[in-house]
Each structure stands twice: as C-alpha cells, then as structure tokens.
Amino acid sequence: MSFEHRGETVIGAHEFTELKLVYRVLHQQLGKFPELMDSHFLIELQNFLQRQARADGIDTSHHGDWDCWLKDDAK
C-alpha cells in the first residue's frame, strides 16, 4: 500500500480487500457523517467497487448480493 502526492491529487495503490473494508466502514458512518455522502472519494470508491462487482457477475442493485461481495462472503 502506498500514497503518492501529485500536485493537488493523492494517488494510492491499495489492496482490494482493504478498499472493500474502507468502503464498508465509511458507508456505515453515513448517518453520523452525512457529508461523506457527497465526498468525491466515497463516490469514486463506490463506483470502482461496483464495476468490479459487476465484472464478477454481481447484481449490485441487489443489496444482499452486493453486501456479501463486499464482505467476501460466499453466496
């Protein structure tokens, strides 16, 4: 895992399972921190993970399947 500062942007290389964990934890905190809902980081992370899930054959509109995939649970 690493971060690199490029101008005003930070680029990171992270393990896929850790990205899923970070997303789950941030998503669980939306009630306490509603400003997360509109953060570019969370939106981009969710979009990235949903693309990966769909590539794995997951229907991301089905909450149970999406949740299992995020947790690496078997269906």
MODELLER restraints for C-alpha pairs under 7 A, 6 or more apart:
rsr = mdl.restraints
at = mdl.atoms
rsr.add(forms.Gaussian(group=physical.xy_distance, feature=features.Distance(at['CA:1:A'], at['CA:13:A']), mean=5.30, stdev=0.5))
rsr.add(forms.Gaussian(group=physical.xy_distance, feature=features.Distance(at['CA:1:A'], at['CA:14:A']), mean=4.57, stdev=0.5))
rsr.add(forms.Gaussian(group=physical.xy_distance, feature=features.Distance(at['CA:1:A'], at['CA:15:A']), mean=6.63, stdev=0.5))
rsr.add(forms.Gaussian(group=physical.xy_distance, feature=features.Distance(at['CA:2:A'], at['CA:12:A']), mean=5.49, stdev=0.5))
rsr.add(forms.Gaussian(group=physical.xy_distance, feature=features.Distance(at['CA:2:A'], at['CA:13:A']), mean=5.31, stdev=0.5))
rsr.add(forms.Gaussian(group=physical.xy_distance, feature=features.Distance(at['CA:2:A'], at['CA:14:A']), mean=6.70, stdev=0.5))
rsr.add(forms.Gaussian(group=physical.xy_distance, feature=features.Distance(at['CA:3:A'], at['CA:10:A']), mean=6.46, stdev=0.5))
rsr.add(forms.Gaussian(group=physical.xy_distance, feature=features.Distance(at['CA:3:A'], at['CA:11:A']), mean=5.59, stdev=0.5))
rsr.add(forms.Gaussian(group=physical.xy_distance, feature=features.Distance(at['CA:3:A'], at['CA:12:A']), mean=4.33, stdev=0.5))
rsr.add(forms.Gaussian(group=physical.xy_distance, feature=features.Distance(at['CA:3:A'], at['CA:13:A']), mean=6.62, stdev=0.5))
rsr.add(forms.Gaussian(group=physical.xy_distance, feature=features.Distance(at['CA:4:A'], at['CA:10:A']), mean=5.53, stdev=0.5))
rsr.add(forms.Gaussian(group=physical.xy_distance, feature=features.Distance(at['CA:4:A'], at['CA:11:A']), mean=5.07, stdev=0.5))
rsr.add(forms.Gaussian(group=physical.xy_distance, feature=features.Distance(at['CA:4:A'], at['CA:12:A']), mean=6.23, stdev=0.5))
rsr.add(forms.Gaussian(group=physical.xy_distance, feature=features.Distance(at['CA:5:A'], at['CA:11:A']), mean=6.30, stdev=0.5))
rsr.add(forms.Gaussian(group=physical.xy_distance, feature=features.Distance(at['CA:20:A'], at['CA:70:A']), mean=5.65, stdev=0.5))
rsr.add(forms.Gaussian(group=physical.xy_distance, feature=features.Distance(at['CA:30:A'], at['CA:36:A']), mean=6.18, stdev=0.5))
rsr.add(forms.Gaussian(group=physical.xy_distance, feature=features.Distance(at['CA:30:A'], at['CA:37:A']), mean=6.50, stdev=0.5))
rsr.add(forms.Gaussian(group=physical.xy_distance, feature=features.Distance(at['CA:36:A'], at['CA:42:A']), mean=6.78, stdev=0.5))
rsr.add(forms.Gaussian(group=physical.xy_distance, feature=features.Distance(at['CA:50:A'], at['CA:60:A']), mean=6.39, stdev=0.5))
rsr.add(forms.Gaussian(group=physical.xy_distance, feature=features.Distance(at['CA:53:A'], at['CA:60:A']), mean=6.98, stdev=0.5))
rsr.add(forms.Gaussian(group=physical.xy_distance, feature=features.Distance(at['CA:54:A'], at['CA:60:A']), mean=6.73, stdev=0.5))
rsr.add(forms.Gaussian(group=physical.xy_distance, feature=features.Distance(at['CA:58:A'], at['CA:65:A']), mean=6.50, stdev=0.5))
rsr.add(forms.Gaussian(group=physical.xy_distance, feature=features.Distance(at['CA:58:A'], at['CA:66:A']), mean=6.72, stdev=0.5))
rsr.add(forms.Gaussian(group=physical.xy_distance, feature=features.Distance(at['CA:59:A'], at['CA:65:A']), mean=6.66, stdev=0.5))
rsr.add(forms.Gaussian(group=physical.xy_distance, feature=features.Distance(at['CA:59:A'], at['CA:66:A']), mean=6.88, stdev=0.5))
rsr.add(forms.Gaussian(group=physical.xy_distance, feature=features.Distance(at['CA:60:A'], at['CA:66:A']), mean=5.04, stdev=0.5))
rsr.add(forms.Gaussian(group=physical.xy_distance, feature=features.Distance(at['CA:68:A'], at['CA:74:A']), mean=6.86, stdev=0.5))
rsr.add(forms.Gaussian(group=physical.xy_distance, feature=features.Distance(at['CA:68:A'], at['CA:75:A']), mean=6.78, stdev=0.5))
